[in-house]
Amino acid sequence: MTGFGRGEASSPNGSLSLITEVSSVNRKQLEIRLSLPRELSEFEPLVRNIVSGAVSRGMINVSVRAVYSGGSVKSYSFNESLADMLLKKFESFQKKSGIPGALTISDLAAIEGIVEESTPELNQKETENILLSSLRSAIGYLILMREKEGAAMGKDLAEKLETLRNLVDEIEPIASEIPAKQLEKLTRRLKDSELPVEPNDERLLRELVIFSDRSDVSEEITRLRSHFIQFFDFISGVSQAPSGRSLDFLIQEMNRETTTLGNKALDTSVSPLIVKMKTELEKIREQVQNVE
């Protein structure tokens, strides 16, 4: 599920402010990507732990920016003596080797040690408290946005679930008539073949019993309706536990029961309804992969 949250917290004396932005995009599993200032890198495990405790699905991007008193994020120093020494060495080597080209200030600045960044000394405990405050605030707004999206998704899923219920209600009476239709079909075939068989012939009745057993879909329909109830409990908030993986499982079970239902209820009027059920289930499956 998608969402965005921003949080900001400062030290009591205002010397340090941390601005945290947390965003999420759809992903079946949880993936956390962090962007922390170098001086806060020691807090990476803590940030991951907080995020994973609040969110269980999605690709979560966490960006933390540090602003020190005076508004500058970091201060930089230029190692002029090192630059001067390297420049002379490069010039000497160029004359000796005959390699053409001109050295620019950008080339020098890219050399490690020429430009050095520095940050004020940080109080570890105080910095941790500021970071946690900023992060939790950002996560709070993120979850709020995701909950709004989840409410809209839940309404759409409930409508699709109702469509499935109606299709099952439509299939049930048709499926219950299949054995009688099969008896009629067998009798007609025997009659067309001019084979005199009484309606209560033991062989005919045995064949009908076997077919009735194979075409009985009452168990599949009962299980489907049970899955519908459980599914609705999750999307309506009756169950307070994270529901994403449970919904994944229920969709798999619904698909399995629907396939069995279609294989058993071999009737031309049932097949289009099974196709509609499969279509709705696929739409639901794609949506619930993003549900937490």
URKATA-V201176 format. One record per residue. N is the residue number from 1. D_FIRST is the distance of its C-alpha to the first C-alpha in whole Angstrom. Layout:
BEGIN
n:N d_first:D_FIRST
n:N d_first:D_FIRST
END
This chain:
BEGIN
n:1 d_first:0
n:2 d_first:4
n:3 d_first:7
n:4 d_first:10
n:5 d_first:13
n:6 d_first:17
n:7 d_first:20
n:8 d_first:23
n:9 d_first:26
n:10 d_first:30
n:11 d_first:33
n:12 d_first:36
n:13 d_first:38
n:14 d_first:35
n:15 d_first:36
n:16 d_first:32
n:17 d_first:29
n:18 d_first:26
n:19 d_first:23
n:20 d_first:19
n:21 d_first:16
n:22 d_first:13
n:23 d_first:10
n:24 d_first:7
n:25 d_first:6
n:26 d_first:5
n:27 d_first:8
n:28 d_first:9
n:29 d_first:11
n:30 d_first:11
n:31 d_first:13
n:32 d_first:14
n:33 d_first:16
n:34 d_first:18
n:35 d_first:21
n:36 d_first:23
n:37 d_first:27
n:38 d_first:30
n:39 d_first:31
n:40 d_first:28
n:41 d_first:27
n:42 d_first:29
n:43 d_first:26
n:44 d_first:23
n:45 d_first:24
n:46 d_first:23
n:47 d_first:20
n:48 d_first:18
n:49 d_first:20
n:50 d_first:18
n:51 d_first:15
n:52 d_first:15
n:53 d_first:16
n:54 d_first:13
n:55 d_first:10
n:56 d_first:11
n:57 d_first:8
n:58 d_first:6
n:59 d_first:9
n:60 d_first:10
n:61 d_first:13
n:62 d_first:15
n:63 d_first:18
n:64 d_first:21
n:65 d_first:24
n:66 d_first:28
n:67 d_first:30
n:68 d_first:34
n:69 d_first:37
n:70 d_first:38
n:71 d_first:35
n:72 d_first:35
n:73 d_first:32
n:74 d_first:35
n:75 d_first:38
n:76 d_first:40
n:77 d_first:43
n:78 d_first:45
n:79 d_first:48
n:80 d_first:51
n:81 d_first:53
n:82 d_first:51
n:83 d_first:50
n:84 d_first:54
n:85 d_first:55
n:86 d_first:52
n:87 d_first:53
n:88 d_first:57
n:89 d_first:56
n:90 d_first:54
n:91 d_first:57
n:92 d_first:60
n:93 d_first:58
n:94 d_first:57
n:95 d_first:61
n:96 d_first:62
n:97 d_first:60
n:98 d_first:60
n:99 d_first:56
n:100 d_first:55
n:101 d_first:53
n:102 d_first:52
n:103 d_first:50
n:104 d_first:48
n:105 d_first:46
n:106 d_first:43
n:107 d_first:44
n:108 d_first:45
n:109 d_first:42
n:110 d_first:40
n:111 d_first:43
n:112 d_first:41
n:113 d_first:43
n:114 d_first:44
n:115 d_first:42
n:116 d_first:41
n:117 d_first:38
n:118 d_first:38
n:119 d_first:37
n:120 d_first:38
n:121 d_first:39
n:122 d_first:36
n:123 d_first:36
n:124 d_first:34
n:125 d_first:33
n:126 d_first:33
n:127 d_first:31
n:128 d_first:28
n:129 d_first:28
n:130 d_first:27
n:131 d_first:25
n:132 d_first:23
n:133 d_first:24
n:134 d_first:22
n:135 d_first:19
n:136 d_first:18
n:137 d_first:19
n:138 d_first:16
n:139 d_first:14
n:140 d_first:15
n:141 d_first:14
n:142 d_first:10
n:143 d_first:10
n:144 d_first:12
n:145 d_first:9
n:146 d_first:6
n:147 d_first:9
n:148 d_first:10
n:149 d_first:7
n:150 d_first:8
n:151 d_first:11
n:152 d_first:12
n:153 d_first:10
n:154 d_first:12
n:155 d_first:15
n:156 d_first:15
n:157 d_first:15
n:158 d_first:18
n:159 d_first:19
n:160 d_first:19
n:161 d_first:20
n:162 d_first:23
n:163 d_first:24
n:164 d_first:24
n:165 d_first:26
n:166 d_first:29
n:167 d_first:29
n:168 d_first:30
n:169 d_first:32
n:170 d_first:34
n:171 d_first:34
n:172 d_first:36
n:173 d_first:39
n:174 d_first:40
n:175 d_first:39
n:176 d_first:42
n:177 d_first:44
n:178 d_first:44
n:179 d_first:47
n:180 d_first:49
n:181 d_first:48
n:182 d_first:49
n:183 d_first:52
n:184 d_first:53
n:185 d_first:52
n:186 d_first:54
n:187 d_first:57
n:188 d_first:57
n:189 d_first:57
n:190 d_first:60
n:191 d_first:62
n:192 d_first:62
n:193 d_first:63
n:194 d_first:66
n:195 d_first:65
n:196 d_first:66
n:197 d_first:64
n:198 d_first:64
n:199 d_first:61
n:200 d_first:61
n:201 d_first:62
n:202 d_first:61
n:203 d_first:59
n:204 d_first:57
n:205 d_first:56
n:206 d_first:55
n:207 d_first:53
n:208 d_first:51
n:209 d_first:50
n:210 d_first:49
n:211 d_first:47
n:212 d_first:46
n:213 d_first:45
n:214 d_first:43
n:215 d_first:41
n:216 d_first:40
n:217 d_first:37
n:218 d_first:37
n:219 d_first:35
n:220 d_first:32
n:221 d_first:32
n:222 d_first:32
n:223 d_first:29
n:224 d_first:27
n:225 d_first:28
n:226 d_first:27
n:227 d_first:24
n:228 d_first:23
n:229 d_first:24
n:230 d_first:22
n:231 d_first:19
n:232 d_first:19
n:233 d_first:20
n:234 d_first:16
n:235 d_first:14
n:236 d_first:17
n:237 d_first:17
n:238 d_first:20
n:239 d_first:19
n:240 d_first:18
n:241 d_first:17
n:242 d_first:13
n:243 d_first:13
n:244 d_first:11
n:245 d_first:14
n:246 d_first:16
n:247 d_first:15
n:248 d_first:15
n:249 d_first:18
n:250 d_first:19
n:251 d_first:18
n:252 d_first:21
n:253 d_first:23
n:254 d_first:23
n:255 d_first:23
n:256 d_first:26
n:257 d_first:28
n:258 d_first:28
n:259 d_first:29
n:260 d_first:32
n:261 d_first:33
n:262 d_first:33
n:263 d_first:35
n:264 d_first:38
n:265 d_first:38
n:266 d_first:40
n:267 d_first:40
n:268 d_first:40
n:269 d_first:38
n:270 d_first:36
n:271 d_first:34
n:272 d_first:33
n:273 d_first:31
n:274 d_first:30
n:275 d_first:28
n:276 d_first:26
n:277 d_first:25
n:278 d_first:24
n:279 d_first:22
n:280 d_first:20
n:281 d_first:19
n:282 d_first:18
n:283 d_first:16
n:284 d_first:14
n:285 d_first:14
n:286 d_first:12
n:287 d_first:9
n:288 d_first:10
n:289 d_first:9
n:290 d_first:5
n:291 d_first:6
n:292 d_first:8
END
